[in-house]
Amino acid sequence: MIIILSPAATDNDLDELLTNLKDRGYGVHLSKGVEKTIVGVIGAHDDVKPMIAEQLSSLAYIERVVPILKPYKVVGREFHPDKSIITVRGVDIGGQKVVVMAGPCSIETEEQTLEVAKAVKAAGASILRGGAFKPSTSPYSFHGLGEDGLKMMAAAREVTGLPIITEVMDARDIELVSRYADILQVGTRNMANYSLLQEIGACRKPVMLKRGMASTIEEWLQAAEYIANKGNYNIILCERGIRTFETYTRNTFDVSAIPALLGLTHLPIVADPSHGTGKFSLVSPVAKAAVAAGCDGLMIEVHPHPEKALKDGPQSLTPDHFAAMMQEIAAVARAVGRYV
């Protein structure tokens, strides 16, 4: 349930309420918005919620107590009505700007990484993406360069100033990846790896949570709740397509999930049309659809020579194709009151 404080509530009133709740053994999450201060209460059983609501409503500084029936609490709009904006090295994700994250699927060489970083920045990208640890269905595929790949991304950041986002696959690697990355990425295969999510929640690093390849929107939001419940509210959601009966595309990109999430959660929403389609010719059209639907950002795979890429060449744009796409999505963004 959530407790909404009256506008006249003081800091002492808030401290008294938090102490009251913690003494009862409940988890508490605080959200201070422009107009409202809201306290989320975690751990109260349904049978005692009416009694707690009655007790707390008698306090002069409590405006009202609202039960939340959804299985996700902290990431829901009820807890935080205002849209969350996550700032990473001066880049705001969740504001009026559609933030573009671009780069190679896999970090291969220092030269490739720097070439792509310079190209995507020149075209208007704000964040460099790349994989140092690569999950794969096949044990014989390329699985990334590990820490060497992280060092290459960090070197590209020094030259271009672009923040970097990269995937962490194992809780044992969180500390290592966090030393280099500005945003941790949880991939589709790990969306339901709850121990990993909890560890990331404890580390407070900004995180982008990709939708599981066969998960519902509710399951996805509950996965985000695992991170938020540990105190890390710096969460970005990424729609990357789901597995359906269709085989022409790599996945079925669920563009309807974007406006649905805008009503359900305060978290920023990024779209990944590269993984969502698996075909470079479909990336730009689906990216434009995602911007029109209200996404806060895009994640695009770019490679100087897709035909030689060690991973996901068929869905990678060349730098020239990426620059052309940026011009197209800029026009769509302007049409819906945003900019790139």
N, C-alpha and C positions, 0 to 999 in steps of 0.2 A: 504494500500500500504506500501511498505518498501523502505527505503532510505539507500543506501549503500555508506558509506563514503570512500574517497580515502585514501590510506595508509599514505599520508602526512598530513592528518587532525590532528589538535591539540585538546587538551582538551578545549581550548577556542572556537574553531570552533564548537565542539560538544555542548557546553553550549549555544552558539548562536542559533544553530539549534533547540535545545529543547525549548528554550524560544520562538522562532518564532512559533513553532507548538502549544505550550500551549497557547500563546496569541490568536491564531486562534480558540481556544476552543477544540482542538483535544486531545485525549488520546495518550500517547506515551509509548513505551516499548523498552528498550535498550537491545541489545544483543552484547556483546563483545567476538568475537571468536578469534581463533589463528591468523587468517589472515585478518578478516574483522570485522568492526564495523557496525552494522545494527540497524537502528531505525525503529520500526514498528509504523505506524500511524493508529489510530482507530477513526472512527467517520466522516471521510470525505465522502461526498456523491459522487456517481459515476459521476454526471454531473460536479463537480468541480475538480475531480482528474486530468484531463488533464491540467488544468490551474495551479494547484499546482505543478504538475510534471515539467511543463515548467519553472515556477518561480524558483524552487529549483535547477533545473539542471544548472541554470546559475551561481550558487555558485561554486567557484573554488575547494572547498573541497568535493563536492558531485561527486561521481563516476557515479552513475545512480539511477534513481527512477523506481521502478518496481511495477506495479499494481498486487494485489493478488485477484484472482477471487474466490478462495475457501471461504466458509463461516467461516472457522476457520483460524485465522491469526497468533497469537502468538505461538501456539503449532505446527505450520507447519514447514516443513523443509526449506521453503524459508526464514523465519524469522531467523531461527537458524540452519544453515547447519551442524554444528558439533553436534555429539551425546551428549545429556545431561547426566551428571553423578551426581547422588544425593547421598551425603554422610550423613550417619546417624550413629552417635557414632563410626566413624571409618570404617563403612561398606560402600563400594562404590557400588551403584546400577546403572547399565548401562555401566560398564566397561567390561573387559575381563572375569571376574569371573561371573559364573552363581550363583546368590545369592539365597539360599534356605530359605524360611520362613516356619516354621513348628510348629505344636502344636495342641492342641485340638480345636474342633469347638467351644465348650463352656467351660468356666472356671467353674469347679464344686466344687473343694475343694483345699485347699492349698497344700495338699499332692499330689494330681493328677497333679497340675500345675507344681510343682517343679520336680516331677518324670519325666514328659514328657520333661521339659526344659533341664534337665541334659542329658536325652537320646538323644534328637535331636542334642544337641551341640556336644556330643561325636561322633555322626555319621557324623558331618560336616555341620549342619545347622548354619546359621549366624544370623537369626532373629527369635524370638519367636512370634508366632501368637496365638490368642485366643479371644474368644468373651465374653465380659462382658455384653453388651447389644445385645440381639439376636432378629432380626426380624423373624417373622414366619407367614406363611399363616394362621395357626390356632391360634385363641386367647387362646386356651387351652394348647398350647405347652409351653415348658420351654423358658422363655424370658431373662434368664441371671440373674446374681447376682448384676449387677449394680456396684456401687463404691466398694463394697467388692471384686468383681472380679478383678477390676482394681488394688486394693491393693495387691491381690495375684500375679498378673503378675509383679508388681513392685518389690515384694519380690523375685520372681524368677530371675528377672534381676539382683538384688543385688548379688545373689549367683553365677549366671552363666556368667554375663556380656553381655548377649544377649539383644540387643534392642528389643522393643516390638511394635507390630502393632495390633490395635484393632479397631472395627467399632464404628463410631459415627452415630446415627440415627436422631438426632434432633439438630437443631441449638442451642437450649437452653442448650445442654449438651457439646458443643464444649469446653468451658472453663474447665469444669470438666475433660473430657477425655484427654485434652491437658496437664493437670498437671501430668498425669501418662504415657501417650503413647508417643513414639518417632515418630510413623507414624500413621496418622488417615486414616481409611479405610472408603470409601463410597461404600455401597453395591449396588447390582444390582437394588434393589427396589427404591433406592434413586438417581440413576444416573440422572434422570430428575427432581430432587428436586432442582430447580435453586436457591431458596432462601438459602438452605443449602450450595450449592456449592459456592455462593457468600460470605457467612459468613466464610467458610473455606478458601477461597481466601484471605480474609482480615486478617486472623490470621497467615498466613505465615508458618504454620506447614507443614512438608512433608505429602503428601496425596497420597493414592493409590485409583484410581477410577476404580471400576469394571464396565464392560460392562453391559448395561441393558439387561435383559433377552430376549427382542425382538427388540433391537436397531440395526441400521445399524452402520457401522464403522464411517460414516460421523456424525451421531447423537452423537455418543460416543465422537468423537473429539470436537464437538461443546460444549458438556458438560464440557470437559476439558478446553475449552476456557473460560467458565464462571469463573473458578478458576483462570486461568492465567490473565484474564482481570482485576482482582482485585489486581494483583501484586504478586501472589504466583506462581512461576514457578517450584516449587519442586513437580512435579506431576509424578506419576507412573501409567501406564495403566495396567489393569489386564483383560485378556481374560479368562472368566469362563464358556463359553458355552452359546448358545442361545436356545430358545424354538422353536422346529420344530414339525413336525408331528410324529417324532420317539418317542416311549414310552419305549423302552428297556433300554436306558440310561436316566439319570436324565435330562440332556441337550445334545445338539449336540455341541461338542467342535470344534470350528472353527480354526483349526491349520493354515489355509491359512491367517487368520487375522494377524498373527505375521509377516510374510515377507511383507505383504501389509503395515502394520504400519511402518515398518522399512524404507519404501520409502516415507511415508507421514508425519511422525512426528519425532522430535528429542527426544521425551520422552522415558524413559525406559519402557520395556514391560515385564510383569510377566504373567505366565500361571498358572491357577488353575485347574489341572486335577481332583481334588477331587470333586468339584462342577460340573465340566465339564462332568463327567461320572456318579457319584453317586454310583459307584461300586469299592470296594477296589482292585479287581482283574484287573481293567482297569487303575488304577492310574499310575502305573509304565510304562506301554507301552505308554500311552499318554504323560507322562512327558518326556520320551525319544524323542518322536516325536516333542514336543515343543522345546526342546533343539536343536535338529537338524534343526528346522525351524528358529532358531535365537533368542529365548527369552532371556531376561536378568536375569530372575529369575523364581522360582517356588514357589507356595504356596501349602503346603501339610498338610492335617489333620492327626494328630497322636494321638492315645489314648491308654493307657495301657490295657484297657479292652473294646474294641469296642462294645461288646455285652451288656455292661452295660451303654453305653454312653447316656446322656440325649438328645443329638442332633447328628444326622448324623453319627451314628455308622456304617451303611453299607458302607460308603465311607472312613472310617478312617483306616489307617494302624496301626499295632502294632509297637512298637519301633524296634523289630527285622526285620519286613518287611520293615520299613523305612530305616534301615541301609543297607539292601540288595539293595534297590532301589538306594540309594546314590552311591553305587559301580557301578551300571549299568549306571546311568546318567553321572558319571565321565568319563566312557569310550566313551560315545557319545560326551561329551563336548570336550575331547581331539581330537576326529576325526574332529571336525569343528573349531579347533583352540581356544577353550575356556578351562576353568577349573572350578572345583567346590570347 
